[in-house]
Structures are given as C-alpha cells and as structure tokens.
Amino acid sequence: MPVPLPDFLDDLGHGIYAIDTGFQRARFDAAYLMVEAGRAAFIDTGTNHAVPRLLAALDALGIARDAVDWVIPTHVHLDHAGGVGLLMDALPHARALVHPRGLRHMVDPKALWLGALAVYGEDEMQRSYGKLVPVPAERAEASHDGQVITLAGRPLTLVDAPGHARHHHALWDARSRGWFTGDTFGLSYREFDVGDRPWLLPTTTPVQFEPDALRATVQRLLDVAPERMYLTHYGAVGGSVTDVQRLAGELLAQVDDVSALAVSLRDAPDRHERLKTDLMSRWLDDLRQRGWRGDPTQAAAWLAMDAELNAQGLAVWLDRPAR
C-alpha cells in the first residue's frame, strides 16, 4: 500500500513534485523536485525556512541526499533562491545551475541581502528569509541559452527568459511537455480557481520588469507547444496546448493593460497609491467577471503584497532612463 505523502508535497505526475515551501501562506510558493531513475533535481528552493521541507520531501520519496544532482533557481529573487546555499550544504553531490547574471549573487549573496534589507528591514528579513548562505564557487556554474543538461538521461533545456528579471532562465522538460517558468508566466493562486480554470496575473515587481522582453519570452515558451506550465506561485497550470495558449493570451492582455495604466499615471503626484488602487480594482473586477464568488476583502488581503510590489516595479520601469 503506498505511503501517503506529506500534506506539503503534491505529486504532479511525470516524476515531478510540487513542495509547498510555507512562505507567506499555504500554496503560495513552490519548489519543484524532479525524480528520474533514483536521481533528483530541485528547481527553485524557496527561502532558508523551506529547506527542512525540501529535505523531508526527499525522505518521503526515499531519495538519498547524495542522489540530488542539481539545484536550479529560475532566478535569484529570494522567494525562489534564498534557500539555495543552505540546501546545497545538505546535498553533497549537487551542483547549482544559475543564470549568468545571477551566479555571483549565489556565490556571494551580500549584495542580494543588502538590497532586500533596504526594502524589508532587518526584522522582516530574518522572519521571512533567514541569513543567506553562499554557494561554494566550485559547486556553482552559469547556465547559457539553449543549454541541455540531463537528470539520469532525462534532458532539460534552459533558455534565457527576461521580462520579469534579467537574471531569469526557464527550463523545458520534454517528458511532461512543460516549462518551469519561475515568474515569467505570471502568478496563479489556487484560491482564485473557478472550477478547474486558473486565474493568472503578471508580476511586475522591481527592478527589472520589461514588458517587451516579457512578451518575447512568453512567445518563445509557446513556440514548443507546451501542455503545462509549472509556476512557482503556484503549481501546474494548463493541461493541453490549447489551455496554455489561452492562459498566455490572458496574461499578455494584462501585461498590455497594466503597462498602459502605468504610462497614463506617469506624472500623477500620487502615482504609487493610484497604481496600487487601480491594480487591485482591476484584479477584483476580473475575478468577479470570471465567476469567482469569494470574499473580496479576503481577496484584497491575499493580493495586497502583489499590488504593492507591482506598483513599485511599474514605477521603476517608467522612470528607467532607457525609456
């Protein structure tokens, strides 16, 4: 009789498991564990506080610590990569594979820590992220566009995926016909599903949101006719090529809409507050129109952090000299 999995571990098929890292709230932030012929790889890790769950997932599946070959953050934002160094300490044979623009921050996370500290403050950094642990340089390498690695013979292809961040790559798994998208295919919180239909919103968090690059990245992901997308926030969406194409259309329409909103408020004296208010209003209206019948006050609470960070990121994009 199969042993039940822990409640933070979801079997998605194809040897892929979503691990709820416990960051912020349940089913908000995922790390993925891929298992192939007794070997394993982590794709995104969550924060330091997630590491006990990641190791417990290995134990639940009977995977030895020395059977993990790869730890691959999609990008170096801390909800995706904050736990890489601490996790690597427990995995003696694993190598970290990081986008070339992010590699130095995994080897020496001081600048990453200070940047986040300036935004969140010391108390919040310790509460949500914990002290960052560097990855030994000899166990870390940079990815390159089009690179193919293998996990027990199973190929994974990495592509440069800017738009959300310039230090972002995405991973294609031909076995499941799915992309591990990090934040390039938006956010989809399970609380907002209507039946089996998910709702997506783009993430425009600071400091490298670039709508033109994001559109190009999404189109590149679609070019291989994926059937599912593995989102860090949260879980697998899609199920068929048609489903993924529909979701992509909805996502890119929102990218266009929020970009136009930001431009319209470029010179508003209360720009930040207007952006936050208008983003929230758009999201709640969209949810109602899609048939979501939950509590709007609770929805606003769940989306408050996204409204704040998306407003900040849109402002950075508006004020970038290159524009």
Summary of the structure (lengths in Angstrom):
residues: 323
radius of gyration: 18.9
end to end distance: 60.2
largest distance: 63.8
contacts: 1082
relative contact order: 0.11
helix: 42%
strand: 20%
